[in-house]
Amino acid sequence: MRIGSVLLSLLLLGGCAQARTTTVPAAGERPVAPHPRFGTPRHFDADLLRFRLAGAQRGAPGPRLPAVPPPRHVDCRQHKCVALTFDDGPAEYTGHVLDLLAAHHARATFFILGQMITGETRDFVRRMAAEGHEIGNHSWDHASLPGLSSDALRRELDRTQEAVRKATGVTMRLMRPPYGATNQAVDNETKQTGLAQILWAVDTLDWLNRNPTTIAQRSAAAKPGDIVLMHDIHPTTVQALPHLLDELDHKGFTYVTVSELLGSTTPGKKYTNR
């Protein structure tokens, strides 16, 4: 059916575009997303954002486990790849982050706290999986892992693994130690658990400097192969996201998940960039 009389406002935390008439599938039909292109600059896509919002309003990805897209191969030797990562969610702003990423054909990696998966946020996690984002383990409650006993450390990881698996059917292969704090005990436990440790090359310090312009400038300074650290729990980070995506679009970056950037990873090993 055609949307002619209803215009969706796209003044979404600083990223705006004029609404246009678009085709939306009838009730009960599963919409088909436009196919993203790699290696060319991408711009804010208002139609795709409306597609994502329409799908969310219909209850996507559905009452059962989300349908995860098949793996894709992006040759980061040929393309300017960057891995945007978001920590500490899911939370109230996560949906806005997902909308903006979708409109820019961008995939990212979300390092999730197990205790943040609730009845109110579970659909965000399911949507991450359905839209091809990667989900990583960020512990259960953001404890500093080197200070824990071996049993407590294992619980921090295992409880989060189970929470994400229950919500999405996904078994996570990556983790990010809270505060970036790790030691030999964490190395050993993540090796046994089958989790690679993902740190970062670009720290936006968005938790410290709550200034959207500063956050966008730091993120846009990323080089090909970098992993960028942000948090989807701060409104100022969400406000910065349209600007940094526009800048990286202009530079011709391809947005990939951490696993797409790194390829095969080794459990227990630490990574900061490609």
N, C-alpha and C positions, 0 to 999 in steps of 0.2 A: 504494500500500500504506500501511497505517497504522503509524506508529511508536508502539508502546505500551510496549515494554519498555526502550527505549533513550532515555535523557534526555541531551540535550547540555548540558553546563555552559556557562552564559553569563556566568560571572564573568570577563569579558574586560577586564582592565586598568581596573577601576573601574566599568564599565558592566554591571550585572547585571540579569537578569530571570528570573522563574521559568519553567522549560521547560514547554511544554504539548504535548499530542498534536497532530500535524499530518499532513497528507497529502503524501507525497513521490511523484513520478512513478516508474513502473517503470523498470528499467534500459533504457537506450537511448532513452527519451523525453526531450525537451527541456522542462524545467519552464518555466512561464509565471509571470513575476513579477507581484505585485500592482501595479495602476496607481496611481502617486502622485497626490495631489491638491495643487494649488497654492493658496496664499492662506489656508490654515488651518494651525494649529499641528499638527505631527507629533510623535509620541512614539516611544520606543524600541519596535521591532517585533520580538519574539522569533521569530515565525513566519517573517518575512522573512529574519532572520539564518540560521535553519536552512535555508531555501531556498538561500541563497547558499552556505552551507557544503556542502550536498548537491551543488550544481552543481559546486563546486570539486573535490569528491571524485570526481565522475564525469569529471573532466578538462576541464570547460568552460574556455574556449569552443570547444575542439575541436582537432584536429590541424593545421588549416590556419589561415588568417587569421581573426581573430575577426569575427563579424557585429556591425557597429557600428549602434546604434539610429539611426533617422532623426532629423534635426534637430527640436528642439521649440522652440516659441515661448513665452517667458514675458515678459509685459509688466511690466517693472520700474518702469513709471510707475504701475501699479496695485497691485503687490505690493512688500513689503519685501524686496528682494533683497540678498544678500551673497554674495561670491565667496571661498570658502575655497581657499587655494593651498598646496601642499606642495612644497618644494624638496629637491634633492640625492639623491633616490632613483633607482631603486627599491632597497630594502634589506630587511633581515630583518623590519622592523616594518611594511612597506607592506601586507602582507596583513591585519594587524589593523586598519589605518586603513580599508582597503576594506570590511571586515566592518562596522565601526561606521557608516561612511557609508551603506552599503546598508540597515542597520537603521533609519536615520533618513530614508530616501528622499532622501538628500543627494547632489548631484553636486558635484564639485570639479575643480580644475585642478592637474595634477602637472607641475612643471617638472623635467625629467629630465636627468641627466648621462649622456652617451652611454657612458662607460666603465663605468657601473654596470649596464648591460644585459648580463647574463651568462646562462649556462645555468641558474643557480639563480634568477634574478630575471625572466627573460623572460616567464614566465607572469603575473607581476604586471602588466606593461605590457599584455599581451594582455587581461587582465581589466579594466584601466582602460578600454580601448577598448570592450570588450563591454558594460560597464555604464554607458556614456554619459558617462564622465568625459572631460575635455579633457586633452590631452598637449601640453606646451610644451617648447621647447628651452632648456636651461640650460647649454649648451656641452658640450664633451667631458669636460674634467677640472677644471672650476671655476677656470680661469685668469682673471686680471683682464684683460679684453679690451682696455681702452685702452692697455695696455703692449705689445701684440702688433703684429707686422708685419701688413700687409694679407693676405699669404698665410696666416700662422698664424691670424689671425682667421677667415678663410674656412674653414680646415680645422676649427676648433673647432665651427663651426656645421654645416658640410656633413657631417662624420662622424656627428654626432648625428642630423641629419635622416635620413641613410641607415639608421642603426641602428634608429630607430623605424619607418621605412617598411618595413624588412625584417621586423620583428617583428609589425607590425600592419596594414600597408597604408595607414597614415595619413600624410598630408603635413601637418606642423605649420605653423601660421600665426602662432604667438606665440612669443616668447622672453623670458627674464628674464636680464639680464646678471648674472653672479656679483657678489656684494657690492653690487649696484645700481650698479656702476661703468660709466659710459658716456661717450662723447664724440662728436665729429663723425665720426670714422672708424667708430665703431660704428653711428651713425645711417646713414651711407652704405652700409655693408655689409649691415645688416639691411633697408634699403630695397631693395637689389639682390636680396637673398635672399627677399624677400616676407614678412618677419617683423616684426610690431609688437612694440615693447618694453613689457613689462608690469612696472611697479614695484608699489607698494603704498600703501595709506592707513593700515593698521594693522600695525605691526611688533610681534609678540609677544615678540621677543628670546628665543625659546625656546632658542637656541644659547648664550646667555649665562646666563640664569636658569633652571636646570634644576629648576623648582618647578612641579608641575602646577597648583596653585591659582593661582599668579601668571599662568601662561600662559592658563588658562581665563578669568580675570578680564579680562585684556587683550583676548582675542579677543571676549568677550561685550560689550565696549564698542563694537563695530563699529556704525556707522550704516548706514542703507539706502544702497546704492550703493557700499559700501566693498569694497576688495580686501584680504584678510587674509593676512599672510605667516606661514607655519609651515614646519616641516621634518619629514618622515616618517622621519628617521634617528635621532631621539632618543626613547628610551623614555618620558621624562617628558612629551613632547608627546602621545604616544599615550595616556598615563594621563590627560592633561587633556581629551582629545577627548570622552569621554562627558559630562563636566560642561558643557563649553562648548556642545555640541549640545543638551543639555537646556535650557540657559539661552536659547539662540537659538530653540529650539522654543517655549518659553514666551512669547517676545516676538513670535512669529508670523512669523519670517523664512522666506523661500524661498531655498533653496540653489541657486545657479546656477553655471555655468562662467563663466570670464572673458568668453568670446565671447558668451554669453547675456546677460551684464550689459551689455557695451559695445555689442553689435550689430556693425556693420561697423567694422573697424579699418583704419588706414592703415599700410602697411609703413614701418618706420623711426621712426614716431612713438612717443612715450613716454606711457604712461597710468598713473594711480595710482588712479582711481576712476571712477564713472559721471559 
